[in-house]
Amino acid sequence: MNESENTDIGQDNGTQLQDQEHQYDGQDNSQQQPLSPDTDGNDDVHPRQAPDISPASLPPSSASIPATEDQREHDALYSPGLMRLREALEAKYNLDNISHVSYALAVDVHCTAENTYPGTEGRVSRPVCLLADRNRVAGEFYGSNYTFYPLGFHPAYGNFTSDRPPAFLDNDLFTVMKENMSHQNQGADVLSFGFFQGYSNLKRSIRHGPHDLLASHGLATAALTIPSTEAQRTARLKDKQQRLLAQVRGRLTPDNPGASTPFARERQRVEAAMQANEFAFRFEQVISIDAPRLVRRRRNFSSVLQPIFQLMRLFLKEKQLYAGILRRFNPDIFPGVMVAFARVMEAAIAEMDRRFREAGSKGLGMALSEGVAALDRLGNFCFTGDPRVLPTKVMRLLGTMDSLKTCGWPFISPRMLDIRDGQGLVNLVGWPQLSNGRPVLMHVASLEYHYDRTVASNRHSQLWFAELGGRSIDGMDRMTTFLHEVFQDLWIPETVAFIARQVRRGLNRGIRSGGRSDVGEHGDADTGNEESAQAMIALEAWEARDSPFKTSNFEKLSAEVLKFDDRLMMNESKIVLKTRRDFAEEIFVALMEGGRKGHLGVESVAPTHSTWPSILRAAIQHTRGSFATRAQWVSGIAAAMVSASIEWVPGSHRRRLTHQQVVQLVGAAASATVLAARPDSLKRRALEAEARRTVDSVGVKRAKIRPRIDLGCKIPFKQIPDIVERGFTEIRRLFAKGDQRVLSHYCAAYCCLTDCLEDPLCDLMLILTLTITASSATPEVRPNTKGFSVTAKRRDPALLAANMVTRMLWFLRPEAFPWDKDQDTVLRVSEMTKKIEHKGVNNRMLRELGWIKVKGNRDSPRNCESRLTPKDELFKLRNDLMFLMKEPRTFIGSVFKSNKEEWVDRCSAIIKDRE
């Protein structure tokens, strides 16, 4: 039964409210919600089809029980549809086994404008849209126990929810209903009313489920604010971004791109609702019955459904109670304004996508990324009115909150965030900050939701260092802080991801190939699969550790994971010692001079898609030399590795980073101290004294350990040291099919070495050779310099030892080698010099070691100008070195003619604790 009446709710023309009587007939009706006892009162209510149950199909008990007079009077209120619903519930449920019954009663309120213009009498009235008036809704609730959701950015009109009924229901009707129900059930508190909401049915039109509203997903932010270089780090990230980009660009529905594009789909659905005149405003009230408190004769579904009739009567007969909180709108105004805003958001996102394409692999910068996030969040707020999607502090700083509150307009202040041209500009003065001092970025939260926390953290760190951190370096303090954050927040996560990816690939390769990775200790494949699963668990545990690059964690990784694949097993030959300062120098050279002749590139120290190299390079380039010199940058990098607990790093092979080799970092890495005082001043002298005291205290601590030099052989040498033996063996392998004259010369040197064993000068030669080759960085004497330095690339220690012994033997036993012409198949020394010169040993090095004396001032002495140092001096040097083996620092300083601490760190492999 349709019923209409004219009511005045403050508009120029009266409105005609039409409500359909809520009679359930078993069919889906777009204007009313079928009653369902399991409706939970959530924000999204969908029509439910009641079971089609005929009276003949019901249990005999429900039809055979004679009805009382009260029951017959009550049954007269039921329509056939409600009657079938009640009988179906009675057949399916037993109230004795149910504690509570809750259901939501939904009422759709339709409104049509009266035809008051001349000549329009008798025409069908035009439907208008209804929204709740925020000011009137506030009068229906006490305090702030309700939430209002403005639509179309208007602060006064929209939807609302509350955990309790409004006053027009609670004050009179619900109070009477609860008292009557209580009186009928011996004073028990049986009936209660909970969640209430009122919303425009446009919400149901633009989303058919809780997750169907594309405008609320932040898809544009997730697709456009992560650079392709970051997304390409893993196949999962790349696929996820490509799917999001396809949806933002409408490729999921080629025939109708707008059907899968955010804001375009919402616009199409609103337009469809406008054509169908679906503008009803829905009220929903949750009703709960405490079934055990019902007296026995009333414990039935008639009592459960009884509150429906009072509510039906109120909404049908007493429209004046609720009509006052509603306001009507011409459909061209609302929801027309939502269509207009959707078109604006579509155009803005399309422009951001165009700039994203133009930026290439770099993606959008901070300003445009925040702009995309702001557009996504404002679009979400336009269609949902949910205030939680707008970060209050950021939006208030942008001027958006005040604009929405006073003007109903989504304003973004270009003074704070300008996205109109180019890469945009962002003013971070006063911007909200996290506890670590970094700015709060809206798009980072979306990345964490759509991808994971690692992606969000990497993006946040990348922007922080690339666009903010490097600009503020104006001294050693900020430089060291910046470097620590780079290694802690970027280097460690990216290197962990690289190693984990490579190790997983190796484990999976072993399983597929049927190698040792999928066979247990006794040849059992099932046992092997179990071990591989345990290895995967151990790898994940290593990834989750706070300090994955500590030596103790590497030992666990090697023991629990790497043993399951032969290609990943780490033996001593794959573990290289290197000082932190040398590794820091490699990083600096790779960043600033990588690609030049003789220098390794960034690929040797960082994975392919790492972000930290470009960030650190930019920081070094944009920092003036007066604030941080090259030496201070190197010292700072070494100190940052110490503070970040980085004790080992992956090595390099063929100029590329590899997980199959490990570099163990050794030595102290105290950052370069800046004596900020005038020379010869009292403050300067005090700082220098403090520095000396610190160094002395370190020396005292080291002395307590009682270390000594251990070359791995007893002196005098009675056999060739292992490293020299390996060097000659490798030479024989390399020249097996090469120049046999060169090979014969090396064989002659090997025979000469065996003959002079136990000679004191041979002992000195081997002591110097083993010390030089023990250095983690290959020593060299560069042209036109005095003293030792290190090569850019470390040479093979075994080959270096064999070539060094060969060259030193030329001067110790000159009669054992042909000098001017070949002897049989042995190449002469003059030609052999050319072959051995590029092996890392030359006369400049022998001169610095004190092995030869040179006539003249030539920088690179010739063999004819060089003679063995007088034997008495060499004997003295041997005895001094033998005595100094108890003092490693002095011993190494005597060999390298330098007191620099770094040489002690480089030669730590031969420094052992006393037993």
Residue pairs with C-beta under 8 A, 6 or more apart in sequence:
1 20
1 21
2 18
2 19
2 20
2 21
3 18
3 19
3 21
3 316
4 16
4 17
4 18
5 16
5 17
5 319
6 14
6 15
6 16
6 114
7 14
7 15
7 17
7 319
7 320
7 323
8 14
8 15
9 15
9 323
9 324
9 326
9 327
9 328
10 327
11 328
13 113
13 114
13 116
14 114
15 111
15 112
15 113
15 114
15 128
15 323
15 328
16 111
16 112
16 113
16 114
16 125
17 109
17 110
17 111
17 319
17 323
18 110
18 111
18 112
19 107
19 108
19 109
19 110
19 315
19 316
19 319
20 29
20 31
20 32
20 108
21 312
21 316
22 32
22 35
22 105
22 107
22 308
22 312
23 79
23 81
23 82
24 34
24 35
24 50
24 79
24 81
24 82
24 84
24 85
25 79
25 80
25 81
26 49
26 50
26 52
26 81
26 84
27 49
28 34
28 47
28 49
29 47
30 47
30 278
31 108
31 110
31 280
32 106
32 107
32 108
33 45
33 47
33 104
33 105
33 106
33 107
33 108
33 282
33 284
34 47
34 48
34 49
34 50
35 82
35 85
35 103
35 105
35 305
35 308
36 48
36 50
36 103
36 104
37 89
37 93
37 101
37 102
37 103
37 304
38 103
39 45
39 48
39 102
39 103
39 104
39 286
40 102
40 104
40 286
41 102
41 104
41 194
41 195
41 197
41 284
41 286
42 210
43 161
43 197
43 199
43 210
44 203
44 204
44 207
44 209
44 210
45 104
45 106
45 204
45 282
45 284
46 208
50 81
50 84
50 85
50 88
51 88
53 84
53 87
53 88
53 91
55 63
55 87
58 87
58 91
59 91
62 87
62 90
62 91
67 75
71 302
74 302
74 306
75 83
75 302
77 309
78 86
82 305
82 308
85 305
86 301
86 302
86 305
89 301
89 304
90 300
90 301
93 301
95 101
95 291
95 294
95 299
95 300
95 301
95 304
96 299
98 291
99 290
99 291
99 292
100 288
100 289
100 290
100 291
101 288
101 289
101 291
101 304
102 194
102 286
102 287
102 288
102 289
103 286
103 287
104 195
104 284
104 285
104 286
104 287
105 284
105 285
105 287
105 307
105 308
105 311
106 282
106 283
106 284
107 282
107 283
107 284
107 311
107 315
108 201
108 280
108 281
108 282
109 130
109 280
109 281
109 282
109 283
109 315
109 322
109 326
110 127
110 279
110 280
111 127
111 128
111 129
111 130
111 279
111 281
111 326
111 328
112 125
112 126
112 127
112 128
113 125
113 126
113 127
113 128
113 328
114 125
115 121
115 122
115 123
115 125
115 126
127 277
127 279
127 331
128 279
128 328
128 329
128 330
128 331
129 200
129 202
129 279
129 328
129 329
129 330
129 331
129 334
129 335
130 200
130 279
130 280
130 281
130 326
130 327
130 328
130 329
131 151
131 157
131 158
131 159
131 200
131 281
131 326
131 327
131 329
131 334
132 148
132 157
132 158
132 159
132 160
132 198
132 281
132 325
132 326
132 327
133 156
133 157
133 325
133 326
133 327
134 148
134 150
134 155
134 156
134 157
134 158
134 160
135 156
136 324
136 325
137 146
137 148
137 160
137 166
137 198
137 325
138 146
139 167
140 146
140 166
140 167
140 168
140 325
141 162
141 164
141 166
141 167
142 167
145 162
145 163
145 164
146 160
146 161
146 162
147 160
147 161
147 162
148 158
148 159
148 160
148 385
149 158
149 159
149 160
149 161
149 199
149 384
149 385
149 386
150 156
150 157
150 158
150 385
151 157
151 158
151 159
151 200
151 202
151 334
151 335
151 338
151 382
151 383
151 385
152 158
152 334
152 335
152 337
152 338
152 341
152 382
152 408
153 337
153 341
153 381
153 382
153 404
153 408
153 409
153 410
154 334
154 337
154 408
155 404
155 405
155 406
155 408
157 327
157 329
157 334
158 200
158 385
159 197
159 198
159 199
159 200
159 203
159 385
160 197
160 198
160 199
161 195
161 196
161 197
161 198
161 199
162 195
162 196
162 197
163 194
163 195
163 196
164 170
164 193
164 194
164 196
165 174
165 193
165 196
165 285
166 196
166 322
166 325
168 321
168 322
168 325
169 193
169 196
169 285
169 311
169 314
169 321
170 193
173 310
173 311
173 314
174 193
177 191
177 307
177 310
178 189
178 191
178 192
181 190
181 191
181 303
181 306
181 307
182 188
182 189
182 190
182 191
184 295
184 298
184 303
185 293
185 294
185 295
185 298
186 295
188 290
188 293
188 294
188 295
189 290
189 293
190 289
190 290
190 293
190 294
191 287
191 288
191 289
191 290
191 307
192 287
192 288
192 290
193 285
193 286
193 287
193 288
194 286
194 287
194 288
195 284
195 285
195 286
196 283
196 284
196 285
196 286
197 283
197 284
198 281
198 282
198 283
198 284
198 325
199 281
199 282
200 279
200 280
200 281
200 282
201 273
201 278
201 279
201 280
201 281
201 282
202 270
202 273
202 278
202 279
202 335
202 338
205 269
205 270
205 272
205 273
205 278
206 213
206 266
206 269
206 270
206 273
206 383
207 213
211 217
213 266
213 383
213 384
214 247
214 260
214 261
214 262
214 263
214 265
214 266
215 262
215 263
215 266
215 342
215 345
215 379
215 380
215 382
215 383
215 384
216 380
216 383
216 384
216 386
216 389
217 262
218 373
218 376
218 377
218 380
218 446
218 449
218 450
219 244
219 247
219 248
219 262
219 376
220 248
220 262
220 349
220 352
220 353
220 372
220 375
220 376
221 369
221 372
221 373
221 376
221 442
221 443
221 446
221 447
222 241
222 244
222 446
222 447
222 449
222 450
222 451
223 241
223 244
223 245
223 247
223 248
224 245
224 248
224 352
224 353
224 356
224 363
224 364
224 369
224 372
225 363
225 364
225 369
225 372
225 373
225 443
225 446
225 447
225 459
226 237
226 241
226 363
226 447
226 451
226 455
226 459
227 361
227 362
227 363
227 364
228 241
228 360
228 361
228 363
229 361
229 362
229 363
229 609
229 611
230 237
230 363
230 455
230 458
230 459
230 462
230 609
230 611
231 237
231 238
231 240
231 241
232 238
232 609
233 494
233 497
233 609
234 497
234 501
237 451
237 455
240 450
240 451
244 450
246 252
247 260
247 261
247 262
248 261
248 262
248 349
248 353
249 257
249 261
249 353
250 257
250 258
250 259
250 260
250 261
250 264
251 257
251 260
252 260
253 259
253 260
257 264
258 264
258 265
258 267
258 268
259 265
259 268
261 346
262 345
262 349
262 376
262 379
263 342
263 343
263 345
263 346
263 349
263 379
264 342
264 346
266 338
266 342
266 383
267 338
267 339
267 342
267 343
267 346
270 335
270 338
270 339
270 342
271 339
273 279
273 335
274 331
274 335
274 336
274 339
277 331
279 331
279 335
281 326
283 315
283 322
285 311
287 307
289 303
289 304
291 299
291 304
294 303
314 321
315 322
330 336
338 382
338 383
341 379
341 382
341 410
342 379
342 382
345 375
345 378
345 379
345 382
348 375
349 372
349 375
349 376
352 364
352 368
352 371
352 372
352 375
352 419
355 364
355 368
355 423
356 363
356 364
359 365
363 369
364 372
364 423
365 423
365 424
365 463
365 467
366 426
366 441
366 463
366 467
367 417
367 418
367 419
367 423
367 424
367 425
367 426
368 419
368 423
368 424
369 441
369 443
369 463
370 417
370 426
370 441
370 442
370 443
371 412
371 417
371 419
371 424
372 443
373 441
373 442
373 443
373 446
374 395
374 398
374 400
374 412
374 417
374 442
376 446
377 389
377 390
377 391
377 442
378 390
378 400
378 410
380 386
380 389
381 387
381 389
381 390
381 404
381 410
382 410
390 400
390 401
391 432
391 440
391 442
392 401
393 432
393 440
394 431
394 432
394 440
394 442
395 401
396 402
397 416
397 430
397 431
397 432
398 412
398 413
398 416
398 417
399 411
399 412
399 413
399 416
400 410
400 411
400 412
400 413
403 409
403 410
403 411
404 410
404 411
412 419
414 420
415 427
416 426
416 427
417 424
417 425
417 426
417 427
418 424
418 425
418 426
428 439
428 468
431 439
431 440
432 439
432 440
433 439
433 440
434 440
438 460
438 464
438 468
439 464
439 468
441 460
441 463
443 459
444 456
444 459
444 460
445 456
447 455
447 456
447 459
448 455
448 456
454 493
454 497
457 489
457 493
458 490
458 493
458 494
458 611
461 485
461 489
461 490
461 611
462 490
462 611
462 615
464 485
465 482
465 485
465 486
465 490
465 612
465 615
465 616
465 619
466 611
466 614
466 615
466 618
469 482
469 485
469 486
469 615
469 619
470 482
470 615
470 618
470 619
470 622
470 623
471 622
472 478
472 482
473 479
473 482
473 619
473 622
473 623
473 627
473 628
474 627
475 627
475 628
476 627
476 628
476 632
476 636
476 671
476 672
476 674
479 623
479 627
479 628
479 632
479 633
479 636
480 636
480 639
480 640
480 671
482 619
483 616
483 636
483 637
483 639
483 640
484 640
484 643
484 644
486 612
486 615
486 616
486 619
486 640
487 612
487 640
487 641
487 643
487 644
487 646
488 643
488 644
490 610
490 611
490 612
490 615
491 612
491 644
491 646
492 548
492 549
492 644
492 646
494 606
494 607
494 610
494 611
494 612
495 549
495 606
495 607
495 610
495 649
495 650
496 543
496 548
497 607
498 607
498 610
498 650
498 657
498 659
499 650
499 659
500 539
500 542
500 543
502 658
502 659
503 539
503 561
503 562
503 565
503 568
503 659
504 536
504 539
506 517
506 565
506 567
506 568
507 517
507 532
507 535
507 536
507 539
507 561
507 564
507 565
509 515
509 517
509 565
510 516
510 517
510 518
510 532
510 564
510 565
510 566
511 517
511 518
511 528
511 529
511 532
515 565
515 566
516 528
516 564
516 565
516 566
517 528
517 532
517 564
517 565
518 525
518 528
518 529
518 532
519 525
519 527
519 528
520 526
520 527
520 528
520 530
520 531
521 527
531 564
532 564
534 560
535 560
535 561
535 564
538 556
538 557
538 560
538 561
539 557
539 561
542 548
542 553
542 556
542 557
542 561
545 553
547 553
547 644
547 645
549 644
549 645
549 646
549 647
549 648
549 649
550 645
550 647
551 647
551 648
551 664
554 647
554 648
554 662
558 569
558 570
561 568
562 568
562 569
562 570
563 569
567 660
568 659
568 660
570 662
574 651
574 660
574 661
574 662
575 661
575 662
575 663
575 664
576 651
576 661
576 662
576 663
576 664
576 776
576 794
577 663
577 664
577 666
577 776
577 908
577 909
578 663
578 664
578 665
578 666
578 776
578 777
578 794
579 665
579 666
579 667
579 776
579 777
579 902
579 905
579 906
579 908
580 638
580 641
580 642
580 665
580 666
580 667
580 668
580 669
580 905
581 634
581 635
581 638
581 667
581 669
581 902
581 905
582 776
582 777
582 790
582 902
582 906
583 638
583 641
583 649
583 663
583 665
584 634
584 635
584 637
584 638
584 641
584 669
585 634
586 600
586 604
586 605
587 605
587 616
587 637
588 620
588 630
588 633
588 634
588 637
589 599
589 600
589 792
590 599
590 600
590 601
590 602
590 604
590 605
590 606
590 613
591 602
591 613
591 616
591 617
591 620
592 617
592 620
593 599
594 600
594 601
594 602
595 601
598 792
599 792
600 652
600 655
600 792
600 793
601 655
602 613
603 655
603 656
603 657
604 652
604 655
604 656
604 657
605 613
605 652
605 657
606 612
606 613
606 657
607 657
620 628
620 633
628 636
631 672
632 671
632 672
632 674
635 669
635 670
635 671
635 672
636 671
636 672
638 669
638 671
639 669
639 670
639 671
641 665
641 669
642 669
646 665
647 664
647 665
648 662
648 663
648 664
648 665
649 662
649 663
649 665
650 657
650 658
650 659
650 661
650 662
650 663
651 657
651 658
651 660
651 661
651 662
651 663
652 658
652 661
653 660
653 661
666 776
666 905
666 906
666 908
667 901
667 902
667 904
667 905
667 906
667 908
668 698
668 901
668 905
673 687
673 691
675 684
675 687
675 688
675 691
676 687
677 683
677 684
677 687
678 684
699 889
702 889
705 913
706 913
706 914
707 888
707 911
707 912
707 913
707 914
708 885
708 886
708 888
708 911
708 912
708 913
708 914
709 884
709 885
709 886
709 888
709 891
709 892
709 910
709 911
709 912
710 910
710 911
710 912
711 721
711 766
711 767
711 770
711 771
711 774
711 910
712 721
712 722
712 770
712 910
713 719
713 721
713 766
713 770
715 763
715 767
715 882
716 757
716 758
716 760
716 763
717 757
717 758
717 762
717 763
717 766
718 757
718 758
719 757
720 753
720 754
720 757
721 766
721 770
721 801
723 770
723 773
723 797
723 798
723 801
724 753
724 766
724 769
724 798
724 801
724 802
724 805
726 798
727 796
727 798
727 799
727 800
727 801
727 802
727 803
727 805
728 746
728 750
728 802
730 796
730 798
730 799
730 802
731 743
731 746
731 799
731 802
732 743
732 746
732 747
735 742
735 743
735 746
736 743
739 827
740 825
741 822
741 825
741 826
741 827
742 827
742 832
742 835
744 824
744 825
744 826
744 827
745 806
745 817
745 826
745 827
745 832
746 802
746 806
748 816
748 817
748 826
749 802
749 805
749 806
749 809
749 816
749 817
752 809
752 813
752 816
752 817
753 762
753 805
753 809
755 813
756 762
756 809
756 812
756 813
760 875
760 878
761 812
761 871
761 874
761 875
761 878
762 812
763 878
764 874
764 877
764 878
764 881
765 805
765 808
765 809
765 812
765 851
766 805
767 878
767 881
768 808
768 849
768 851
768 895
769 801
769 804
769 805
769 808
770 801
770 910
771 892
771 895
771 907
771 910
772 779
772 800
772 801
772 804
772 845
772 849
772 895
773 797
773 798
773 800
773 801
773 804
774 797
774 907
774 909
774 910
775 790
775 903
775 906
775 907
776 794
776 905
776 906
776 907
776 908
776 909
777 790
777 791
777 794
777 906
778 790
778 791
778 793
778 794
778 795
778 800
778 840
779 788
779 789
779 790
779 791
779 845
779 896
780 788
780 789
780 790
780 791
780 840
780 845
781 787
781 788
781 789
781 842
781 844
781 845
781 847
781 848
782 789
783 844
783 859
783 860
784 859
786 848
787 848
787 896
787 897
787 898
788 845
788 848
788 896
788 897
788 898
788 903
790 906
791 840
795 839
795 840
799 839
800 839
800 840
800 841
803 836
803 839
803 840
803 841
804 840
804 841
804 845
806 836
807 836
807 841
807 842
807 846
808 846
808 851
809 816
809 817
810 817
810 829
810 863
811 846
811 851
811 852
811 866
811 867
811 868
812 868
817 826
817 828
817 829
817 832
818 826
818 827
818 828
818 829
819 828
819 829
819 830
819 863
820 828
820 830
821 828
822 828
822 831
827 835
829 863
830 863
833 863
842 860
843 852
843 854
843 860
843 861
843 862
843 863
843 866
844 859
844 860
844 861
846 852
846 866
847 853
847 854
847 861
847 866
848 897
849 895
850 869
850 873
850 874
850 877
851 868
851 869
851 874
852 861
852 866
852 867
852 868
852 869
853 866
853 867
853 868
853 869
853 870
854 861
854 865
854 866
855 865
855 866
855 867
856 865
858 865
868 874
880 894
881 891
881 894
881 895
884 890
884 891
884 894
885 891
888 904
888 907
888 910
888 911
889 904
892 903
892 904
892 907
893 899
893 903
893 904
896 903
904 911
